[in-house]
Amino acid sequence: MIRAAVIGLGRWGRNHVRSVQGGDAEPSAQVRFVSAVVQTPEKSAGFAREHGLELGTDFDAVLADPSIDAVVLATPNSQHAGQVRACAAAGKSVLSEKPLALSLDDARSAVQACIDAGVVLTVGQDKRHWPSMRELGKVVASGVLGPVLHAEGHFSNENQKNFFTSWRERPEEAPASSLTATGIHVLDGMIRLFGPVARVSATTVSQPPPDEALDALTMVYTFERPMSAVLCGVRPTPLFWRLHVFGRDGSVEAIGDREVVIRLTGKPVQRLDLPPVNGLRLQMEAFAAAVAARAAATAWPIPPAEMLGTIAAVEAVARSLREGRPVQGENPGQTRIS
Protein backbone atom coordinates (compact mmCIF):
# COMPACT_ATOMS: atom_id res chain seq x y z
CA MET A 1 0.00 0.00 0.00
CA ILE A 2 1.25 3.49 -0.81
CA ARG A 3 0.89 6.41 1.58
CA ALA A 4 -0.37 9.64 0.01
CA ALA A 5 -0.76 13.28 0.92
CA VAL A 6 -3.42 15.56 -0.54
CA ILE A 7 -2.67 19.22 -1.15
CA GLY A 8 -5.93 21.13 -0.79
CA LEU A 9 -9.06 19.93 1.03
CA GLY A 10 -11.75 21.74 -0.89
CA ARG A 11 -14.67 19.80 -2.33
CA TRP A 12 -12.58 17.83 -4.83
CA GLY A 13 -9.67 17.16 -2.49
CA ARG A 14 -12.15 15.67 -0.02
CA ASN A 15 -13.69 13.58 -2.79
CA HIS A 16 -10.26 12.08 -3.49
CA VAL A 17 -9.91 11.07 0.16
CA ARG A 18 -13.44 9.68 0.41
CA SER A 19 -12.98 7.63 -2.74
CA VAL A 20 -10.48 5.30 -1.04
CA GLN A 21 -11.25 5.60 2.67
CA GLY A 22 -14.76 6.85 3.18
CA GLY A 23 -18.42 6.12 2.60
CA ASP A 24 -19.88 2.63 2.49
CA ALA A 25 -17.10 0.96 0.50
CA GLU A 26 -14.23 -0.95 2.06
CA PRO A 27 -11.00 1.07 2.36
CA SER A 28 -8.65 0.58 -0.55
CA ALA A 29 -5.90 -2.00 -0.09
CA GLN A 30 -3.65 -0.09 -2.51
CA VAL A 31 -3.56 3.51 -1.27
CA ARG A 32 -4.30 5.50 1.85
CA PHE A 33 -4.23 9.24 2.47
CA VAL A 34 -2.31 9.98 5.65
CA SER A 35 -1.79 13.75 5.52
CA ALA A 36 -3.21 16.93 4.03
CA VAL A 37 -1.91 20.45 3.45
CA VAL A 38 -4.39 23.34 3.68
CA GLN A 39 -4.31 27.11 4.12
CA THR A 40 -6.85 27.25 6.98
CA PRO A 41 -6.60 24.12 9.19
CA GLU A 42 -9.57 25.10 11.35
CA LYS A 43 -11.92 24.62 8.37
CA SER A 44 -10.71 21.07 7.75
CA ALA A 45 -10.02 19.81 11.27
CA GLY A 46 -13.20 17.74 11.54
CA PHE A 47 -12.73 16.09 8.15
CA ALA A 48 -9.07 15.36 8.96
CA ARG A 49 -10.01 13.66 12.25
CA GLU A 50 -12.75 11.62 10.57
CA HIS A 51 -10.37 10.28 7.93
CA GLY A 52 -7.19 9.96 9.98
CA LEU A 53 -5.25 12.73 8.26
CA GLU A 54 -2.36 14.63 9.76
CA LEU A 55 -3.19 18.24 8.97
CA GLY A 56 -0.62 20.90 8.18
CA THR A 57 0.07 24.07 6.20
CA ASP A 58 3.58 23.34 4.89
CA PHE A 59 3.81 21.80 1.40
CA ASP A 60 7.61 21.57 1.67
CA ALA A 61 7.28 19.52 4.87
CA VAL A 62 5.25 16.90 3.00
CA LEU A 63 7.82 16.79 0.22
CA ALA A 64 10.57 16.24 2.81
CA ASP A 65 8.68 13.44 4.62
CA PRO A 66 10.24 10.08 3.62
CA SER A 67 7.08 8.20 4.67
CA ILE A 68 5.02 9.87 1.91
CA ASP A 69 5.11 7.95 -1.37
CA ALA A 70 2.85 10.14 -3.48
CA VAL A 71 1.11 13.50 -3.60
CA VAL A 72 -2.31 14.45 -4.98
CA LEU A 73 -2.72 18.09 -6.04
CA ALA A 74 -6.21 19.57 -5.58
CA THR A 75 -5.03 23.17 -5.87
CA PRO A 76 -5.79 26.09 -8.22
CA ASN A 77 -4.98 25.46 -11.88
CA SER A 78 -2.09 27.91 -12.13
CA GLN A 79 -0.20 26.13 -9.33
CA HIS A 80 -0.21 22.63 -10.82
CA ALA A 81 2.85 22.69 -13.07
CA GLY A 82 5.14 24.25 -10.47
CA GLN A 83 3.93 21.89 -7.76
CA VAL A 84 4.44 18.88 -10.04
CA ARG A 85 8.03 19.98 -10.64
CA ALA A 86 8.53 20.39 -6.88
CA CYS A 87 7.19 16.88 -6.27
CA ALA A 88 9.52 15.46 -8.90
CA ALA A 89 12.50 17.24 -7.36
CA ALA A 90 11.59 15.65 -4.02
CA GLY A 91 11.24 12.19 -5.55
CA LYS A 92 7.46 12.04 -5.01
CA SER A 93 5.09 10.57 -7.57
CA VAL A 94 2.21 12.94 -8.22
CA LEU A 95 -1.39 12.99 -9.39
CA SER A 96 -2.30 16.49 -10.48
CA GLU A 97 -5.90 17.52 -10.84
CA LYS A 98 -6.70 18.73 -14.32
CA PRO A 99 -5.51 20.75 -16.07
CA LEU A 100 -1.90 19.65 -15.71
CA ALA A 101 -0.84 23.15 -16.78
CA LEU A 102 -2.19 26.22 -18.55
CA SER A 103 0.44 26.24 -21.29
CA LEU A 104 2.12 23.53 -23.32
CA ASP A 105 5.57 24.74 -22.24
CA ASP A 106 4.65 24.34 -18.57
CA ALA A 107 3.07 20.94 -19.19
CA ARG A 108 6.13 19.78 -21.09
CA SER A 109 8.48 20.87 -18.30
CA ALA A 110 6.34 19.13 -15.67
CA VAL A 111 6.27 15.88 -17.63
CA GLN A 112 10.01 16.01 -18.31
CA ALA A 113 10.77 16.70 -14.63
CA CYS A 114 8.92 13.53 -13.62
CA ILE A 115 10.62 11.46 -16.31
CA ASP A 116 14.03 12.75 -15.22
CA ALA A 117 13.26 12.01 -11.55
CA GLY A 118 11.87 8.54 -12.28
CA VAL A 119 8.55 9.25 -10.59
CA VAL A 120 5.02 8.57 -11.80
CA LEU A 121 2.85 11.42 -13.05
CA THR A 122 -0.83 11.26 -13.88
CA VAL A 123 -3.69 13.72 -14.26
CA GLY A 124 -7.13 13.73 -12.67
CA GLN A 125 -9.10 12.49 -15.65
CA ASP A 126 -11.40 10.14 -13.73
CA LYS A 127 -13.98 10.09 -16.56
CA ARG A 128 -11.60 7.74 -18.40
CA HIS A 129 -12.79 5.10 -15.91
CA TRP A 130 -16.49 5.62 -16.55
CA PRO A 131 -18.10 2.44 -17.93
CA SER A 132 -19.60 4.45 -20.80
CA MET A 133 -16.21 5.79 -21.88
CA ARG A 134 -14.51 2.43 -21.60
CA GLU A 135 -17.22 0.80 -23.73
CA LEU A 136 -17.08 3.63 -26.28
CA GLY A 137 -13.32 3.13 -26.58
CA LYS A 138 -13.77 -0.62 -27.13
CA VAL A 139 -16.34 -0.07 -29.88
CA VAL A 140 -14.15 2.48 -31.68
CA ALA A 141 -11.08 0.22 -31.39
CA SER A 142 -13.00 -2.80 -32.73
CA GLY A 143 -13.33 -1.20 -36.17
CA VAL A 144 -17.06 -1.89 -36.52
CA LEU A 145 -17.72 1.80 -37.21
CA GLY A 146 -15.50 1.73 -40.27
CA PRO A 147 -13.30 4.78 -40.88
CA VAL A 148 -13.99 7.38 -38.18
CA LEU A 149 -15.13 10.66 -39.70
CA HIS A 150 -16.39 12.93 -36.93
CA ALA A 151 -17.09 13.26 -33.20
CA GLU A 152 -19.43 15.44 -31.17
CA GLY A 153 -19.04 16.16 -27.48
CA HIS A 154 -21.04 18.12 -24.93
CA PHE A 155 -20.53 19.04 -21.30
CA SER A 156 -22.75 21.03 -18.99
CA ASN A 157 -22.12 21.32 -15.28
CA GLU A 158 -24.07 23.53 -12.91
CA ASN A 159 -21.51 23.04 -10.12
CA GLN A 160 -20.28 26.56 -10.88
CA LYS A 161 -23.50 27.76 -9.24
CA ASN A 162 -23.66 25.20 -6.46
CA PHE A 163 -20.01 25.18 -5.40
CA PHE A 164 -18.78 28.64 -6.40
CA THR A 165 -15.15 29.52 -5.74
CA SER A 166 -13.98 32.90 -6.99
CA TRP A 167 -10.54 31.80 -8.21
CA ARG A 168 -12.11 29.56 -10.86
CA GLU A 169 -13.52 32.61 -12.67
CA ARG A 170 -10.25 34.49 -13.00
CA PRO A 171 -8.89 34.62 -16.56
CA GLU A 172 -5.45 33.58 -15.35
CA GLU A 173 -6.97 30.38 -13.89
CA ALA A 174 -9.42 29.62 -16.71
CA PRO A 175 -7.99 31.00 -19.97
CA ALA A 176 -10.10 28.59 -22.04
CA SER A 177 -13.34 29.46 -20.25
CA SER A 178 -15.32 26.42 -19.05
CA LEU A 179 -13.13 24.05 -21.07
CA THR A 180 -10.37 24.59 -18.50
CA ALA A 181 -12.37 23.11 -15.63
CA THR A 182 -14.99 20.67 -16.93
CA GLY A 183 -14.96 20.37 -20.72
CA ILE A 184 -11.36 19.19 -20.55
CA HIS A 185 -12.70 15.75 -19.59
CA VAL A 186 -14.47 15.37 -22.96
CA LEU A 187 -11.46 16.85 -24.77
CA ASP A 188 -9.23 14.31 -23.01
CA GLY A 189 -11.53 11.56 -24.29
CA MET A 190 -11.14 12.85 -27.84
CA ILE A 191 -7.36 13.14 -27.58
CA ARG A 192 -7.16 9.61 -26.21
CA LEU A 193 -9.17 8.24 -29.13
CA PHE A 194 -8.01 10.41 -32.02
CA GLY A 195 -4.63 11.92 -31.18
CA PRO A 196 -3.40 15.52 -31.59
CA VAL A 197 -5.52 18.47 -32.67
CA ALA A 198 -4.30 20.33 -35.78
CA ARG A 199 -6.67 23.33 -35.81
CA VAL A 200 -9.37 24.82 -33.60
CA SER A 201 -11.92 27.60 -33.79
CA ALA A 202 -13.61 28.60 -30.52
CA THR A 203 -16.37 31.04 -29.62
CA THR A 204 -18.15 31.87 -26.40
CA VAL A 205 -21.42 33.74 -25.86
CA SER A 206 -22.18 35.24 -22.45
CA GLN A 207 -25.30 36.80 -20.99
CA PRO A 208 -25.50 39.15 -18.00
CA PRO A 209 -25.08 39.08 -15.08
CA PRO A 210 -21.45 37.94 -15.55
CA ASP A 211 -21.05 36.68 -11.98
CA GLU A 212 -23.43 33.81 -12.77
CA ALA A 213 -21.36 32.62 -15.76
CA LEU A 214 -24.34 32.36 -18.11
CA ASP A 215 -22.17 31.35 -21.02
CA ALA A 216 -21.98 28.81 -23.84
CA LEU A 217 -18.71 27.67 -25.39
CA THR A 218 -18.41 26.08 -28.84
CA MET A 219 -15.22 24.59 -30.32
CA VAL A 220 -14.67 23.12 -33.79
CA TYR A 221 -11.60 20.88 -34.10
CA THR A 222 -9.68 19.38 -36.99
CA PHE A 223 -7.36 16.56 -35.94
CA GLU A 224 -3.99 15.53 -37.35
CA ARG A 225 -5.77 12.44 -38.65
CA PRO A 226 -8.47 13.13 -41.28
CA MET A 227 -11.48 13.85 -39.05
CA SER A 228 -13.34 16.70 -37.39
CA ALA A 229 -15.08 17.25 -34.05
CA VAL A 230 -17.37 19.71 -32.32
CA LEU A 231 -17.30 20.24 -28.54
CA CYS A 232 -19.84 22.41 -26.73
CA GLY A 233 -20.55 23.39 -23.14
CA VAL A 234 -23.26 25.34 -21.35
CA ARG A 235 -22.05 26.07 -17.86
CA PRO A 236 -25.19 26.82 -15.80
CA THR A 237 -27.30 23.97 -17.25
CA PRO A 238 -27.74 20.77 -15.15
CA LEU A 239 -25.04 18.13 -15.50
CA PHE A 240 -24.95 16.50 -18.94
CA TRP A 241 -22.16 14.58 -20.66
CA ARG A 242 -22.06 13.21 -24.20
CA LEU A 243 -19.39 11.94 -26.58
CA HIS A 244 -20.63 10.64 -29.93
CA VAL A 245 -18.27 9.10 -32.51
CA PHE A 246 -19.39 8.73 -36.13
CA GLY A 247 -17.90 6.34 -38.68
CA ARG A 248 -18.79 5.29 -42.21
CA ASP A 249 -20.65 2.19 -40.96
CA GLY A 250 -22.14 3.36 -37.67
CA SER A 251 -21.79 5.43 -34.55
CA VAL A 252 -21.34 4.96 -30.81
CA GLU A 253 -22.53 7.44 -28.18
CA ALA A 254 -21.60 7.67 -24.50
CA ILE A 255 -24.17 9.54 -22.41
CA GLY A 256 -23.24 10.23 -18.82
CA ASP A 257 -21.24 7.65 -16.93
CA ARG A 258 -23.19 4.47 -17.76
CA GLU A 259 -25.29 4.79 -20.93
CA VAL A 260 -24.05 3.74 -24.37
CA VAL A 261 -25.96 3.70 -27.66
CA ILE A 262 -24.56 1.80 -30.66
CA ARG A 263 -26.01 2.32 -34.14
CA LEU A 264 -24.64 0.12 -36.94
CA THR A 265 -25.78 0.06 -40.55
CA GLY A 266 -28.45 -2.60 -41.10
CA LYS A 267 -28.66 -3.60 -37.42
CA PRO A 268 -31.05 -2.74 -34.57
CA VAL A 269 -30.00 0.07 -32.25
CA GLN A 270 -28.27 -1.33 -29.16
CA ARG A 271 -28.70 0.49 -25.85
CA LEU A 272 -26.51 -0.42 -22.89
CA ASP A 273 -27.03 0.52 -19.23
CA LEU A 274 -23.74 -0.44 -17.58
CA PRO A 275 -23.07 -1.10 -13.87
CA PRO A 276 -21.83 1.94 -11.92
CA VAL A 277 -18.25 2.31 -10.68
CA ASN A 278 -16.33 4.75 -8.49
CA GLY A 279 -14.19 6.44 -11.14
CA LEU A 280 -12.14 8.41 -8.62
CA ARG A 281 -11.24 5.25 -6.72
CA LEU A 282 -10.26 3.41 -9.91
CA GLN A 283 -8.11 6.38 -10.90
CA MET A 284 -6.36 6.46 -7.52
CA GLU A 285 -5.76 2.71 -7.55
CA ALA A 286 -4.35 2.80 -11.10
CA PHE A 287 -2.00 5.56 -9.96
CA ALA A 288 -1.04 3.61 -6.83
CA ALA A 289 -0.32 0.47 -8.88
CA ALA A 290 2.01 2.44 -11.17
CA VAL A 291 3.78 3.98 -8.16
CA ALA A 292 4.18 0.61 -6.46
CA ALA A 293 5.60 -0.85 -9.68
CA ARG A 294 7.94 2.13 -10.15
CA ALA A 295 6.54 2.39 -13.67
CA ALA A 296 8.48 4.01 -16.48
CA ALA A 297 6.80 6.86 -18.33
CA THR A 298 5.62 4.42 -20.99
CA ALA A 299 3.54 2.68 -18.32
CA TRP A 300 2.05 5.77 -16.66
CA PRO A 301 -1.75 5.60 -16.30
CA ILE A 302 -2.03 8.38 -18.92
CA PRO A 303 0.71 8.44 -21.59
CA PRO A 304 2.78 11.64 -21.70
CA ALA A 305 1.78 12.31 -25.32
CA GLU A 306 -1.90 12.37 -24.34
CA MET A 307 -1.30 14.68 -21.37
CA LEU A 308 0.58 17.09 -23.61
CA GLY A 309 -1.89 16.78 -26.47
CA THR A 310 -4.76 17.82 -24.22
CA ILE A 311 -2.92 20.89 -22.91
CA ALA A 312 -1.84 21.83 -26.44
CA ALA A 313 -5.52 21.81 -27.46
CA VAL A 314 -6.56 23.83 -24.38
CA GLU A 315 -3.89 26.41 -25.18
CA ALA A 316 -5.12 26.59 -28.78
CA VAL A 317 -8.71 27.16 -27.61
CA ALA A 318 -7.57 29.94 -25.26
CA ARG A 319 -5.69 31.61 -28.10
CA SER A 320 -8.66 31.27 -30.47
CA LEU A 321 -10.97 32.88 -27.90
CA ARG A 322 -8.48 35.67 -27.25
CA GLU A 323 -7.76 36.43 -30.90
CA GLY A 324 -11.23 35.74 -32.30
CA ARG A 325 -10.03 33.50 -35.11
CA PRO A 326 -9.14 29.88 -35.90
CA VAL A 327 -5.62 28.87 -34.82
CA GLN A 328 -3.28 26.02 -35.54
CA GLY A 329 -2.66 23.62 -32.67
CA GLU A 330 0.87 22.59 -31.78
CA ASN A 331 1.57 18.88 -32.09
CA PRO A 332 3.44 18.01 -28.87
CA GLY A 333 4.78 14.90 -30.55
CA GLN A 334 7.03 17.15 -32.60
CA THR A 335 8.92 18.09 -29.43
CA ARG A 336 11.14 15.47 -27.85
CA ILE A 337 10.26 14.13 -24.42
CA SER A 338 13.07 11.80 -23.41
WOHURA-V863793 format. One record per residue. N is the residue number from 0. SS is DSSP state (alpha for helix, beta for strand, coil for the rest). PSI is psi as a letter, one per 40 degrees, with the letter a starting at -180 (NA if undefined). NEAR is the number of other C-alpha atoms within 8 Angstrom. Layout:
BEGIN
{{N,SS,PSI,NEAR} {N,SS,PSI,NEAR}}
END
This chain:
BEGIN
{{0,coil,h,8} {1,beta,i,12} {2,beta,h,12} {3,beta,i,14} {4,beta,i,14} {5,beta,h,15} {6,beta,h,14} {7,coil,h,12} {8,coil,f,13} {9,coil,a,7} {10,alpha,d,6} {11,alpha,d,8} {12,alpha,d,13} {13,alpha,d,9} {14,alpha,d,9} {15,alpha,d,11} {16,alpha,d,12} {17,alpha,d,9} {18,alpha,d,11} {19,alpha,e,13} {20,alpha,f,13} {21,coil,i,11} {22,coil,a,6} {23,coil,e,4} {24,coil,i,6} {25,coil,i,7} {26,coil,i,7} {27,coil,i,9} {28,coil,e,6} {29,coil,d,9} {30,beta,i,13} {31,beta,h,12} {32,beta,h,12} {33,beta,e,10} {34,beta,i,12} {35,beta,i,15} {36,beta,h,14} {37,coil,i,12} {38,coil,d,6} {39,coil,g,7} {40,alpha,d,10} {41,alpha,d,5} {42,alpha,e,6} {43,alpha,e,10} {44,alpha,d,9} {45,alpha,d,7} {46,alpha,d,7} {47,alpha,d,12} {48,alpha,d,8} {49,alpha,d,7} {50,alpha,e,9} {51,coil,f,8} {52,coil,h,11} {53,beta,h,8} {54,beta,h,11} {55,beta,i,9} {56,coil,e,9} {57,coil,h,7} {58,alpha,d,8} {59,alpha,d,6} {60,alpha,d,7} {61,alpha,d,9} {62,alpha,d,12} {63,alpha,e,7} {64,coil,h,7} {65,coil,e,6} {66,coil,e,5} {67,coil,h,13} {68,coil,d,11} {69,beta,i,13} {70,beta,h,14} {71,beta,h,12} {72,beta,h,14} {73,coil,f,13} {74,coil,i,9} {75,coil,i,9} {76,alpha,d,12} {77,alpha,e,9} {78,alpha,e,8} {79,alpha,d,15} {80,alpha,d,13} {81,alpha,d,8} {82,alpha,d,9} {83,alpha,d,12} {84,alpha,d,12} {85,alpha,d,9} {86,alpha,d,13} {87,alpha,d,14} {88,alpha,d,9} {89,coil,e,8} {90,coil,f,9} {91,coil,h,13} {92,beta,i,14} {93,beta,h,15} {94,beta,h,13} {95,beta,h,15} {96,beta,i,13} {97,coil,i,11} {98,coil,i,14} {99,coil,d,13} {100,coil,i,13} {101,coil,e,14} {102,coil,i,9} {103,alpha,d,12} {104,alpha,d,6} {105,alpha,d,10} {106,alpha,d,15} {107,alpha,d,10} {108,alpha,d,10} {109,alpha,d,12} {110,alpha,d,10} {111,alpha,d,10} {112,alpha,d,11} {113,alpha,d,15} {114,alpha,d,12} {115,alpha,d,7} {116,alpha,e,9} {117,coil,f,9} {118,coil,i,16} {119,coil,h,16} {120,beta,h,11} {121,beta,i,11} {122,beta,i,12} {123,beta,g,10} {124,coil,g,10} {125,alpha,e,10} {126,alpha,e,9} {127,alpha,d,9} {128,alpha,e,10} {129,coil,h,13} {130,alpha,d,12} {131,alpha,d,14} {132,alpha,d,13} {133,alpha,d,10} {134,alpha,d,9} {135,alpha,d,12} {136,alpha,d,9} {137,alpha,d,8} {138,alpha,d,11} {139,alpha,d,11} {140,alpha,d,6} {141,alpha,d,7} {142,coil,e,8} {143,coil,e,9} {144,coil,e,15} {145,coil,a,9} {146,coil,h,8} {147,beta,h,10} {148,beta,d,10} {149,beta,i,10} {150,beta,i,11} {151,beta,h,11} {152,beta,i,13} {153,beta,i,13} {154,beta,h,15} {155,beta,i,13} {156,coil,h,13} {157,coil,e,11} {158,alpha,d,8} {159,alpha,d,11} {160,alpha,d,8} {161,alpha,d,6} {162,coil,f,6} {163,coil,h,7} {164,coil,h,7} {165,alpha,d,6} {166,alpha,d,7} {167,alpha,e,8} {168,alpha,e,8} {169,coil,h,8} {170,coil,d,7} {171,coil,e,6} {172,coil,d,12} {173,coil,g,14} {174,coil,d,9} {175,coil,f,11} {176,alpha,b,10} {177,alpha,e,11} {178,alpha,d,12} {179,coil,d,12} {180,coil,d,10} {181,coil,d,9} {182,coil,e,12} {183,alpha,d,13} {184,alpha,d,9} {185,alpha,d,13} {186,alpha,d,10} {187,alpha,d,11} {188,alpha,d,10} {189,alpha,d,9} {190,alpha,d,13} {191,alpha,d,8} {192,alpha,d,7} {193,alpha,e,8} {194,coil,a,12} {195,coil,i,12} {196,beta,h,16} {197,beta,d,12} {198,beta,i,12} {199,beta,i,17} {200,beta,h,13} {201,beta,i,14} {202,beta,i,10} {203,beta,i,9} {204,beta,h,7} {205,beta,i,9} {206,beta,i,8} {207,coil,i,7} {208,coil,i,7} {209,alpha,d,8} {210,alpha,e,5} {211,alpha,e,8} {212,coil,f,11} {213,beta,g,12} {214,beta,i,11} {215,beta,h,11} {216,beta,h,14} {217,beta,h,11} {218,beta,h,12} {219,beta,h,11} {220,beta,i,13} {221,beta,h,12} {222,beta,i,14} {223,coil,d,9} {224,coil,i,6} {225,coil,g,7} {226,coil,i,10} {227,beta,i,11} {228,beta,i,12} {229,beta,h,11} {230,beta,h,13} {231,beta,i,11} {232,beta,i,13} {233,beta,h,12} {234,coil,d,14} {235,coil,e,14} {236,coil,i,8} {237,coil,i,7} {238,coil,h,8} {239,beta,h,10} {240,beta,h,12} {241,beta,h,13} {242,beta,h,12} {243,beta,h,11} {244,beta,h,12} {245,beta,h,12} {246,beta,i,12} {247,coil,d,9} {248,coil,e,10} {249,beta,a,13} {250,beta,i,12} {251,beta,h,14} {252,beta,h,12} {253,beta,h,16} {254,beta,h,12} {255,coil,a,9} {256,coil,e,12} {257,coil,e,14} {258,beta,h,12} {259,beta,h,15} {260,beta,h,11} {261,beta,h,11} {262,beta,h,11} {263,beta,i,12} {264,coil,h,6} {265,coil,e,4} {266,coil,i,6} {267,coil,i,6} {268,coil,h,8} {269,beta,h,7} {270,beta,h,8} {271,beta,h,8} {272,beta,h,7} {273,coil,i,9} {274,coil,i,6} {275,coil,i,8} {276,coil,i,6} {277,coil,g,7} {278,alpha,d,11} {279,alpha,d,10} {280,alpha,d,10} {281,alpha,d,10} {282,alpha,d,12} {283,alpha,d,11} {284,alpha,d,11} {285,alpha,d,9} {286,alpha,d,13} {287,alpha,d,12} {288,alpha,d,9} {289,alpha,d,13} {290,alpha,d,14} {291,alpha,d,9} {292,coil,e,6} {293,coil,f,9} {294,coil,i,12} {295,coil,i,10} {296,alpha,d,9} {297,alpha,e,7} {298,alpha,e,9} {299,coil,i,14} {300,coil,d,8} {301,coil,h,9} {302,coil,i,10} {303,alpha,d,10} {304,alpha,d,8} {305,alpha,d,12} {306,alpha,d,12} {307,alpha,d,12} {308,alpha,d,14} {309,alpha,d,13} {310,alpha,d,15} {311,alpha,d,15} {312,alpha,d,13} {313,alpha,d,13} {314,alpha,d,12} {315,alpha,d,14} {316,alpha,d,13} {317,alpha,d,11} {318,alpha,d,9} {319,alpha,d,15} {320,alpha,d,13} {321,alpha,d,6} {322,alpha,e,6} {323,coil,f,8} {324,coil,i,8} {325,coil,i,9} {326,beta,i,10} {327,beta,h,8} {328,coil,i,11} {329,coil,h,9} {330,coil,h,11} {331,alpha,e,11} {332,alpha,e,6} {333,alpha,e,5} {334,coil,h,6} {335,coil,h,5} {336,coil,h,5} {337,coil,NA,4}}
END
